[in-house]
C-alpha cells in the first residue's frame, strides 16, 4: 500500500465476476481507462475499484473491460481514419488491443474464433459459421481467458501486474501457454503470480519464487525459495507452505494404499513418492534443507525384507518401517478383518479362521520362493557394504574377497527358512504378515470374507472415510511400527 511503485501496480483479483455482456457502448478512452483501472470514470483513486477493500472485494468489472477495449478500438480507428485522409499513401491499419486479444485468445483456443462486430463479440467453432454464439454463452474457461488477456493489455506501461490465482477456471493444458502469451504481449511489465497450485509454480521456468510464510494483518513474512539440485522444485514448493508435519510414503496418488494413509494420517501432509528409495531420498534431502528447519519430515516405508539393523539405521533419519512386509498387508490384519466381518454382519471367528487357513496354505506352496527372495535381498544389502575406500587392484581385490567370503548362501537360506518355519509351525498370523511379501494377499483374504478381488481394500478405505475411521485407525496403528505412537 505504501510502495513507491504503487501507482504502477495493476492487480487482477481471483474473486471476479465472469459475466460477459453481449453488447457494449464505448465512451471517451480517458474515461474508459479510468473506469477500468480506478473504478470511476472521473476520479483516479484506485480504491474505488476495490470498494476500499482491496484484499476481499469481489471484482465485477467485465463490462468496464469491454467498454475500455471497444473505446480503444473506436479511438484508434478514428485516428487511423484521420491519418489516412491526410496521407497520399496507404497506411497500415492499427493493431488495437482488441485485435491483440483476439489473436492471443485464438492461439490459446485454436478450435474457436472470435467474431468482432461493431459493438459486440461472438464466438464460433473455427470454420463453421453455423455454430456461432454470443459472448455471454461462452464457457467459464473461454470467458476468463478473454478477461485475463484484456486486463493485462490494459495494465499501465512498465507496470507491475499482480495475478491472484492465475490457474482459476483454467484447464492445466492452457495455463502455461496463456501466461507465456500474455507475458510476450506485455514484455514491458513485471508479472507477479499469487498461487497455491504447485504445478503452476513449477511450470514458470526461470522465475524467482517467493514463499509467503505468514501475514499478521500488517506485514508479510516472506523468503526467497532457493533451488536445490537434490530436491525437485515441485516437492520443495509443495511442502514449504505446509502447516502439518510431512510424511512421505511409497505409492502413487490414486492408489488404495495412499488413500488409506491419507485417511488414517490426518495430522500429516501425506506425499507419495513412488519407491522406497525415493521416499528415503526425499526425507534426507528435506531434513538437510535449511529453509525447512521448522518442518517435521518423516518417511514411512514397507518393511519388505529389511533386517532389524537396517530398520534401526533408517529410523535415525526419521524413516520408519511398517511392522508388516508390505502396505497391502495392513488391509489384512486380524483387527481390520474382525471389524470388516462385523460390518458385513458375518461370523468374525469363522471368517478369520478361514482366512488364516487359506493364507498359510498359500505360503507353504511358495515357501522356497519367499525364502529365496529373502536371501537375495540380504545378499544385495551385503554387496552395498563393499569397502568404497579401497584403492588399487590389490586393495579392491581384497575388499571383494572379504565381502564374498562373508556371504554364506546356505547359512542365509537356513536362517530365513527357519524364520518362516517358526511362523508356520506356530500358526503365527501376525508373524506371517511381517514376513510374507505378496501384494495379492488382500484378494486372497477378501475371498474368505465373501468379497471379490479388490473389494476388501476398497471397503476398508471407504470405511475409513466414515464414522468408522477411529476403529480403522485403532486396528492399523499397531502395525505402523515405531511410527504408530506419532499417529493421533
Backbone torsions as a table, in degrees:
resi	resn	phi	psi	omega
1	UNK	NA	-33.0	-178.7
2	UNK	-105.7	15.6	-178.7
3	UNK	-67.3	142.6	176.7
4	UNK	-65.4	-16.7	179.5
5	UNK	-99.2	12.1	-172.6
6	UNK	-61.6	-26.8	179.3
7	UNK	-68.1	-23.2	-178.5
8	UNK	-96.5	-1.2	-177.1
9	UNK	-82.9	132.3	178.3
10	UNK	-131.4	111.0	-175.5
11	UNK	-104.3	137.8	175.6
12	UNK	-111.7	114.0	-171.8
13	UNK	-75.6	151.9	172.3
14	UNK	-74.6	-30.0	-179.0
15	UNK	-90.8	92.1	-174.8
16	UNK	-141.7	149.9	175.5
17	UNK	-79.9	137.8	177.7
18	UNK	-107.9	24.7	178.9
19	UNK	-80.6	105.6	-175.2
20	UNK	-97.4	121.7	-177.5
21	UNK	-70.8	151.1	179.1
22	UNK	-77.7	-35.8	-179.2
23	UNK	-129.0	160.6	-175.1
24	UNK	-142.2	144.8	175.1
25	UNK	-114.2	114.4	-178.0
26	UNK	-71.6	163.6	174.6
27	UNK	-137.5	-174.8	178.1
28	UNK	-60.4	144.5	-174.1
29	UNK	-62.3	-34.6	179.0
30	UNK	-63.7	-45.5	179.0
31	UNK	-66.5	-41.1	-179.5
32	UNK	-62.7	-39.4	-179.7
33	UNK	-69.0	-44.1	177.6
34	UNK	-62.4	-39.2	-178.7
35	UNK	-63.6	-37.3	179.9
36	UNK	-77.8	-49.4	-173.3
37	UNK	-75.2	-37.5	-174.8
38	UNK	-111.0	-9.5	179.0
39	UNK	83.7	5.0	-179.7
40	UNK	-150.1	129.7	-175.6
41	UNK	-71.0	-13.1	-175.3
42	UNK	-118.4	-7.0	-173.7
43	UNK	-132.4	122.8	-179.3
44	UNK	-87.5	60.7	177.5
45	UNK	-119.0	113.4	-173.7
46	UNK	-59.7	-24.8	-173.5
47	UNK	-76.4	-9.2	170.1
48	UNK	-63.7	-42.9	-176.6
49	UNK	-61.1	-36.2	-175.7
50	UNK	-101.8	10.3	178.7
51	UNK	52.7	35.0	-179.4
52	UNK	62.0	16.0	177.2
53	UNK	-133.0	69.2	-173.2
54	UNK	-62.2	-22.9	-177.2
55	UNK	-84.9	-24.0	-171.2
56	UNK	-127.9	-9.2	-173.9
57	UNK	-64.4	140.4	175.3
58	UNK	-84.5	119.7	-174.1
59	UNK	-85.3	119.4	-179.3
60	UNK	-122.8	74.3	-172.9
61	UNK	-130.6	23.9	179.5
62	UNK	-62.6	-41.9	179.4
63	UNK	-63.5	-38.6	178.7
64	UNK	-65.0	-36.6	176.9
65	UNK	-64.1	-43.6	-179.7
66	UNK	-64.5	-41.2	177.5
67	UNK	-61.0	-43.2	179.8
68	UNK	-62.4	-46.6	-177.7
69	UNK	-64.0	-42.6	179.6
70	UNK	-74.2	-30.4	175.1
71	UNK	-67.0	-41.3	176.2
72	UNK	-62.9	-41.2	178.1
73	UNK	-60.9	-46.1	-179.2
74	UNK	-64.0	-43.6	-178.9
75	UNK	-63.0	-47.9	-177.9
76	UNK	-66.1	-38.9	179.1
77	UNK	-67.2	-36.5	178.3
78	UNK	-65.7	-42.3	177.5
79	UNK	-63.2	-40.3	179.6
80	UNK	-64.0	-40.0	-179.0
81	UNK	-63.5	-44.2	179.2
82	UNK	-64.3	-45.1	-178.3
83	UNK	-64.5	-37.1	-179.6
84	UNK	-68.3	-37.5	179.0
85	UNK	-66.6	-32.7	-177.4
86	UNK	-85.6	-7.7	-176.6
87	UNK	-105.8	143.0	178.3
88	UNK	-83.8	-12.8	-179.8
89	UNK	-117.2	164.2	-178.9
90	UNK	-71.7	133.9	177.5
91	UNK	-108.9	135.9	178.3
92	UNK	-66.6	135.2	178.8
93	UNK	-63.8	152.8	-177.0
94	UNK	-71.0	151.9	172.2
95	UNK	-96.2	98.3	-173.7
96	UNK	-78.5	170.8	176.6
97	UNK	-60.2	-39.0	179.6
98	UNK	-64.9	-36.7	175.6
99	UNK	-62.2	-43.3	-178.7
100	UNK	-66.8	-38.0	176.2
101	UNK	-61.3	-46.2	-179.5
102	UNK	-60.1	-47.6	-178.5
103	UNK	-62.6	-46.3	-178.9
104	UNK	-66.6	-43.2	-179.0
105	UNK	-59.7	-42.9	-178.1
106	UNK	-73.9	-24.6	173.9
107	UNK	-72.5	-33.7	178.9
108	UNK	-76.0	-36.4	-179.2
109	UNK	-121.0	74.8	-173.2
110	UNK	-66.1	-14.6	179.1
111	UNK	-86.3	-2.5	179.0
112	UNK	-126.4	160.5	171.7
113	UNK	-144.0	149.1	179.8
114	UNK	-91.4	136.6	176.1
115	UNK	-110.8	107.1	-174.8
116	UNK	-99.3	120.0	177.5
117	UNK	-101.5	-162.3	-177.9
118	UNK	-62.7	-47.8	-177.3
119	UNK	-136.4	22.0	178.7
120	UNK	-151.6	162.9	178.9
121	UNK	-125.6	134.5	174.6
122	UNK	-124.5	166.0	-179.4
123	UNK	-125.8	143.2	176.2
124	UNK	-140.9	155.7	172.2
125	UNK	-65.5	131.2	-174.7
126	UNK	-56.4	127.4	176.8
127	UNK	82.3	1.4	-178.1
128	UNK	-129.4	95.1	-176.6
129	UNK	-69.0	-14.9	-179.1
130	UNK	-77.5	-19.5	-178.3
131	UNK	-107.9	80.7	-178.2
132	UNK	-124.8	143.5	-178.8
133	UNK	-145.7	157.2	-176.9
134	UNK	-70.8	160.9	-178.3
135	UNK	-61.0	-33.1	-179.3
136	UNK	-67.4	-15.6	-178.8
137	UNK	-97.9	3.2	176.7
138	UNK	-62.6	156.5	172.9
139	UNK	-70.8	164.3	178.0
140	UNK	-57.0	-41.3	-179.8
141	UNK	-62.8	-44.7	-179.7
142	UNK	-63.2	-41.9	-178.7
143	UNK	-69.7	-40.7	-177.1
144	UNK	-70.5	-32.6	176.8
145	UNK	-64.6	-44.5	177.1
146	UNK	-60.5	-46.2	-177.7
147	UNK	-60.8	-47.4	-175.8
148	UNK	-66.4	-42.0	177.9
149	UNK	-63.4	-46.0	-179.4
150	UNK	-62.0	-44.3	-179.6
151	UNK	-62.5	-43.1	-178.6
152	UNK	-67.1	-32.9	175.9
153	UNK	-70.9	-20.7	179.3
154	UNK	-87.8	-8.9	-178.4
155	UNK	-63.2	152.0	-179.3
156	UNK	-64.2	154.3	179.2
157	UNK	-60.4	136.8	-178.2
158	UNK	57.0	33.0	-175.6
159	UNK	-85.4	174.0	173.6
160	UNK	-109.7	109.6	-175.7
161	UNK	-98.6	117.9	-179.6
162	UNK	-104.2	120.7	-179.0
163	UNK	-108.3	115.1	179.7
164	UNK	-89.9	119.6	-177.5
165	UNK	52.2	67.9	-176.4
166	UNK	-65.4	-14.0	-177.9
167	UNK	-89.2	-5.6	-172.6
168	UNK	-62.9	130.7	178.4
169	UNK	68.7	8.8	-176.4
170	UNK	-113.1	135.6	172.6
171	UNK	-67.8	145.2	-176.7
172	UNK	-57.8	-29.5	-176.8
173	UNK	-68.8	-19.9	-178.1
174	UNK	-106.3	-8.7	-175.3
175	UNK	-61.5	-55.8	-177.3
176	UNK	-63.8	-46.4	178.1
177	UNK	-60.7	-37.8	-179.1
178	UNK	-62.0	-51.6	-174.3
179	UNK	-73.5	-26.8	172.9
180	UNK	-65.5	-39.8	178.5
181	UNK	-66.8	-44.2	-179.5
182	UNK	-63.8	-44.4	-179.8
183	UNK	-65.2	-32.4	176.4
184	UNK	-66.6	-40.4	179.4
185	UNK	-68.8	-33.7	-177.7
186	UNK	-118.6	57.4	-179.3
187	UNK	-66.4	-13.5	178.2
188	UNK	-78.9	-13.7	-173.3
189	UNK	-101.4	155.4	170.8
190	UNK	-96.9	126.5	-179.0
191	UNK	-103.3	130.8	176.9
192	UNK	-121.2	120.8	-178.8
193	UNK	-106.8	128.0	175.6
194	UNK	-105.0	110.0	-171.8
195	UNK	-140.8	151.9	170.4
196	UNK	-106.5	-0.9	-174.7
197	UNK	-87.4	111.6	-178.0
198	UNK	-61.1	-44.2	-178.1
199	UNK	-60.7	-40.5	179.6
200	UNK	-65.3	-45.0	-178.4
201	UNK	-62.0	-41.6	-178.4
202	UNK	-68.1	-32.4	-176.1
203	UNK	-69.9	-16.7	-178.8
204	UNK	-83.2	77.3	-176.4
205	UNK	-65.1	137.0	178.3
206	UNK	82.5	-5.0	-178.7
207	UNK	-80.6	150.1	172.6
208	UNK	-82.4	122.6	-177.2
209	UNK	-100.8	136.3	-177.8
210	UNK	-123.0	133.3	177.9
211	UNK	-97.5	114.3	175.2
212	UNK	-85.8	101.0	-171.1
213	UNK	-75.7	-40.6	-178.3
214	UNK	-166.8	166.5	177.3
215	UNK	-143.1	124.5	-175.9
216	UNK	-98.8	13.5	-178.4
217	UNK	96.5	-15.7	-179.6
218	UNK	-124.2	-45.7	-176.4
219	UNK	-136.6	156.2	179.7
220	UNK	-97.5	143.1	170.2
221	UNK	-105.3	113.0	-175.3
222	UNK	-134.7	163.6	-176.5
223	UNK	-153.5	140.2	175.7
224	UNK	-70.7	139.1	178.6
225	UNK	-86.7	123.3	-179.5
226	UNK	-88.0	134.8	176.1
227	UNK	-73.7	135.7	178.9
228	UNK	-125.0	127.5	-178.2
229	UNK	-64.9	-30.9	-176.8
230	UNK	-91.5	8.6	-175.6
231	UNK	-137.2	116.8	178.6
232	UNK	-59.6	142.9	-178.9
233	UNK	-57.3	-43.0	-176.4
234	UNK	-62.6	-36.7	179.5
235	UNK	-69.2	-45.8	-179.4
236	UNK	-60.5	-46.3	-177.6
237	UNK	-67.2	-36.0	-178.4
238	UNK	-65.1	-38.6	-175.1
239	UNK	-88.6	-19.6	-175.2
240	UNK	-57.1	-43.0	-175.7
241	UNK	-89.4	7.8	-175.5
242	UNK	-70.8	133.4	174.0
243	UNK	-95.0	-0.1	180.0
244	UNK	-113.7	156.9	169.3
245	UNK	-63.3	151.3	-175.4
246	UNK	-104.6	135.7	173.3
247	UNK	-127.8	124.0	176.3
248	UNK	-91.8	137.4	-178.9
249	UNK	-131.0	163.3	173.8
250	UNK	-75.0	159.2	177.5
251	UNK	108.5	-174.2	-178.0
252	UNK	-132.0	158.5	176.6
253	UNK	-58.1	136.2	178.9
254	UNK	97.3	-16.0	179.5
255	UNK	-77.7	156.3	-177.6
256	UNK	-66.5	-34.7	-178.8
257	UNK	-67.9	-41.1	177.6
258	UNK	-67.3	-38.9	177.0
259	UNK	-60.4	-41.0	178.7
260	UNK	-64.8	-44.6	178.5
261	UNK	-56.8	-43.4	-176.5
262	UNK	-68.0	-27.7	178.7
263	UNK	-78.9	-35.5	-176.2
264	UNK	-93.5	-19.0	179.5
265	UNK	-108.5	55.3	-175.0
266	UNK	-67.7	-18.0	178.8
267	UNK	-84.4	3.8	-176.8
268	UNK	-126.3	154.5	166.0
269	UNK	-86.7	109.4	-176.0
270	UNK	-91.7	121.8	-179.1
271	UNK	-124.4	116.2	176.9
272	UNK	-76.6	140.7	-178.6
273	UNK	-126.1	14.0	177.1
274	UNK	87.0	-106.7	-175.0
275	UNK	-88.0	167.3	178.2
276	UNK	-65.0	-35.5	178.5
277	UNK	-61.6	-38.2	178.7
278	UNK	-69.9	-34.6	175.6
279	UNK	-63.5	-47.8	-178.7
280	UNK	-61.0	-44.9	-179.7
281	UNK	-62.9	-42.8	-178.1
282	UNK	-64.4	-44.2	-179.2
283	UNK	-62.5	-47.3	-178.0
284	UNK	-65.3	-39.1	179.8
285	UNK	-66.0	-42.8	-178.6
286	UNK	-69.8	-37.8	-179.0
287	UNK	-68.3	-22.5	178.9
288	UNK	-93.3	-1.1	-177.9
289	UNK	-86.8	120.9	-177.4
290	UNK	-63.6	-28.0	-179.5
291	UNK	-69.5	-17.7	-174.1
292	UNK	-110.8	24.1	-178.4
293	UNK	-63.1	-22.2	-179.0
294	UNK	-79.9	-12.0	-168.0
295	UNK	-102.2	137.1	172.6
296	UNK	-88.3	123.3	-176.2
297	UNK	-123.6	130.8	-179.3
298	UNK	-132.3	161.8	170.4
299	UNK	-125.8	144.8	177.8
300	UNK	-132.8	114.2	-173.9
301	UNK	-126.5	163.4	176.1
302	UNK	-64.8	150.3	176.9
303	UNK	-70.2	-35.2	-176.8
304	UNK	49.2	-124.9	-177.2
305	UNK	-116.6	33.0	-177.6
306	UNK	-75.5	143.9	176.9
307	UNK	-86.0	167.8	-179.3
308	UNK	-58.8	-42.5	177.7
309	UNK	-61.2	-37.6	177.8
310	UNK	-64.1	-44.3	-179.8
311	UNK	-60.4	-44.0	-179.0
312	UNK	-66.2	-39.5	-179.7
313	UNK	-65.2	-41.2	179.4
314	UNK	-65.1	-36.5	-176.0
315	UNK	-65.8	-24.7	176.6
316	UNK	-65.1	-19.5	176.6
317	UNK	-102.1	17.8	-179.1
318	UNK	67.4	25.5	177.2
319	UNK	-108.1	114.5	-173.2
320	UNK	-105.9	149.1	178.6
321	UNK	-111.5	144.8	175.7
322	UNK	-65.4	158.0	175.6
323	UNK	-92.3	21.4	172.7
324	UNK	-131.5	158.5	-174.4
325	UNK	-62.9	-41.9	-178.6
326	UNK	-140.3	157.2	-177.5
327	UNK	-60.4	-29.6	179.2
328	UNK	-59.1	-28.6	-178.4
329	UNK	-69.5	-17.3	176.4
330	UNK	-62.5	-29.1	178.8
331	UNK	-75.4	-7.5	-171.6
332	UNK	-114.6	7.8	-178.9
333	UNK	-65.3	155.1	-178.8
334	UNK	-59.5	-39.0	-178.7
335	UNK	-65.0	-41.4	179.1
336	UNK	-66.7	-44.4	-179.3
337	UNK	-63.0	-37.9	178.9
338	UNK	-64.6	-42.0	-179.4
339	UNK	-66.7	-42.1	179.6
340	UNK	-64.5	-44.5	178.4
341	UNK	-58.8	-41.1	178.9
342	UNK	-63.1	-43.5	-179.6
343	UNK	-67.4	-27.5	178.4
344	UNK	-88.3	4.2	179.1
345	UNK	58.4	40.4	178.1
346	UNK	-108.7	172.1	178.5
347	UNK	-79.3	114.8	-172.9
348	UNK	-63.4	-46.8	-176.5
349	UNK	-66.1	-44.4	-179.8
350	UNK	-62.5	-44.7	179.9
351	UNK	-61.1	-45.4	-176.8
352	UNK	-67.4	-43.2	179.6
353	UNK	-61.8	-39.0	179.1
354	UNK	-67.4	-39.8	179.0
355	UNK	-63.2	-44.0	-179.5
356	UNK	-62.8	-46.4	179.9
357	UNK	-58.9	-44.4	-177.4
358	UNK	-66.1	-43.3	-175.7
359	UNK	-70.6	-42.4	179.2
360	UNK	-66.1	-35.7	176.5
361	UNK	-62.2	-42.3	179.2
362	UNK	-66.1	-41.3	179.9
363	UNK	-60.7	-42.3	-178.6
364	UNK	-61.9	-33.5	-178.3
365	UNK	-72.4	-20.4	-178.7
366	UNK	-125.7	29.1	-177.0
367	UNK	-61.3	-43.6	-179.0
368	UNK	-60.1	-40.3	178.6
369	UNK	-64.2	-45.4	-178.7
370	UNK	-64.1	-43.2	179.2
371	UNK	-65.7	-42.5	-179.7
372	UNK	-62.0	-39.8	178.9
373	UNK	-65.8	-34.9	176.1
374	UNK	-65.0	-41.6	179.1
375	UNK	-63.6	-44.3	179.5
376	UNK	-59.6	-44.2	-179.8
377	UNK	-62.2	-40.2	-179.5
378	UNK	-69.0	-38.3	177.5
379	UNK	-63.7	-42.9	178.1
380	UNK	-60.5	-41.3	179.5
381	UNK	-62.8	-43.4	-179.6
382	UNK	-65.9	-36.3	178.7
383	UNK	-65.4	-28.6	176.6
384	UNK	-70.7	-11.5	179.8
385	UNK	-92.1	13.9	179.1
386	UNK	-58.2	139.0	-176.0
387	UNK	-67.9	100.6	-177.0
388	UNK	-75.5	-8.4	-179.9
389	UNK	-88.1	-7.1	-178.5
390	UNK	-67.0	140.6	179.4
391	UNK	-135.1	139.0	179.1
392	UNK	88.7	157.0	-176.0
393	UNK	-60.1	-48.2	-178.8
394	UNK	-60.1	-45.4	-177.5
395	UNK	-66.9	-41.6	178.8
396	UNK	-64.6	-42.0	179.3
397	UNK	-63.5	-41.8	179.3
398	UNK	-64.2	-43.2	179.6
399	UNK	-61.8	-41.8	179.6
400	UNK	-67.2	-40.9	179.6
401	UNK	-61.1	-47.0	179.6
402	UNK	-61.9	-37.7	-179.0
403	UNK	-66.8	-48.9	-177.8
404	UNK	-66.3	-33.5	178.3
405	UNK	-65.4	-27.8	-178.5
406	UNK	-81.2	-8.4	-179.0
407	UNK	-98.2	102.7	179.8
408	UNK	-106.1	99.7	-175.3
409	UNK	-59.5	-45.6	-177.3
410	UNK	-61.7	-42.4	-179.5
411	UNK	-66.9	-41.5	178.7
412	UNK	-63.5	-43.4	-179.9
413	UNK	-61.8	-44.9	-179.9
414	UNK	-62.9	-38.8	-179.9
415	UNK	-62.4	-49.9	-175.5
416	UNK	-74.9	-33.2	175.4
417	UNK	-63.0	-38.0	178.5
418	UNK	-64.0	-38.2	178.0
419	UNK	-62.6	-44.9	179.0
420	UNK	-65.9	-41.2	-178.2
421	UNK	-64.5	-36.3	177.8
422	UNK	-61.3	-44.5	179.4
423	UNK	-65.1	-43.0	-178.3
424	UNK	-66.3	-45.8	-177.3
425	UNK	-64.0	-33.6	-178.9
426	UNK	-91.4	-1.3	-173.0
427	UNK	47.7	48.7	-177.1
428	UNK	-85.1	94.6	-174.6
429	UNK	-66.6	-41.1	178.9
430	UNK	-65.4	-38.9	176.2
431	UNK	-62.7	-36.6	177.4
432	UNK	-62.6	-43.7	179.7
433	UNK	-63.0	-27.6	-180.0
434	UNK	-76.9	-27.3	-174.5
435	UNK	-104.1	-30.1	-166.5
436	UNK	-85.0	109.5	175.4
437	UNK	-93.1	99.7	179.7
438	UNK	-152.2	102.4	-174.8
439	UNK	-62.3	-23.4	-179.0
440	UNK	-84.8	5.2	-176.9
441	UNK	-55.7	-42.6	178.6
442	UNK	-60.9	-32.0	178.0
443	UNK	-68.5	-42.5	178.5
444	UNK	-61.5	-46.0	-177.0
445	UNK	-73.3	-35.0	177.2
446	UNK	-60.1	-34.4	178.4
447	UNK	-61.5	-36.6	178.5
448	UNK	-66.6	-22.1	178.8
449	UNK	-98.5	11.2	178.8
450	UNK	78.4	20.4	-178.4
451	UNK	-106.0	149.1	178.0
452	UNK	-81.2	170.1	-179.7
453	UNK	-56.1	129.8	177.8
454	UNK	88.6	-15.9	-173.7
455	UNK	-74.4	-30.8	-179.0
456	UNK	-64.2	-49.9	-178.3
457	UNK	-65.4	-38.9	178.8
458	UNK	-63.0	-40.7	-178.9
459	UNK	-67.3	-42.4	-179.4
460	UNK	-64.0	-44.8	178.3
461	UNK	-62.1	-42.9	-179.7
462	UNK	-63.5	-41.9	178.6
463	UNK	-64.6	-35.3	-179.7
464	UNK	-66.8	-16.0	178.5
465	UNK	-93.5	3.6	-179.0
466	UNK	-114.9	-165.5	177.6
467	UNK	-68.1	-3.4	178.3
468	UNK	-87.0	4.3	-176.9
469	UNK	-57.6	-44.6	-175.4
470	UNK	-60.0	-48.9	177.3
471	UNK	-66.7	-29.8	177.0
472	UNK	-67.0	-44.0	177.6
473	UNK	-61.3	-43.8	-179.9
474	UNK	-62.5	-33.9	-178.9
475	UNK	-73.9	-28.4	-174.7
476	UNK	-98.7	-29.7	-173.9
477	UNK	-52.1	-41.4	-179.5
478	UNK	-64.0	-14.1	-176.6
479	UNK	-102.0	7.5	177.7
480	UNK	-90.4	9.9	178.0
481	UNK	64.1	-144.9	-177.9
482	UNK	-68.0	-12.7	177.5
483	UNK	-77.7	-20.8	-176.7
484	UNK	-51.9	-46.8	-178.5
485	UNK	-62.2	-17.6	179.1
486	UNK	-81.1	-12.7	-176.2
487	UNK	-89.8	129.3	179.8
488	UNK	-117.2	NA	NA
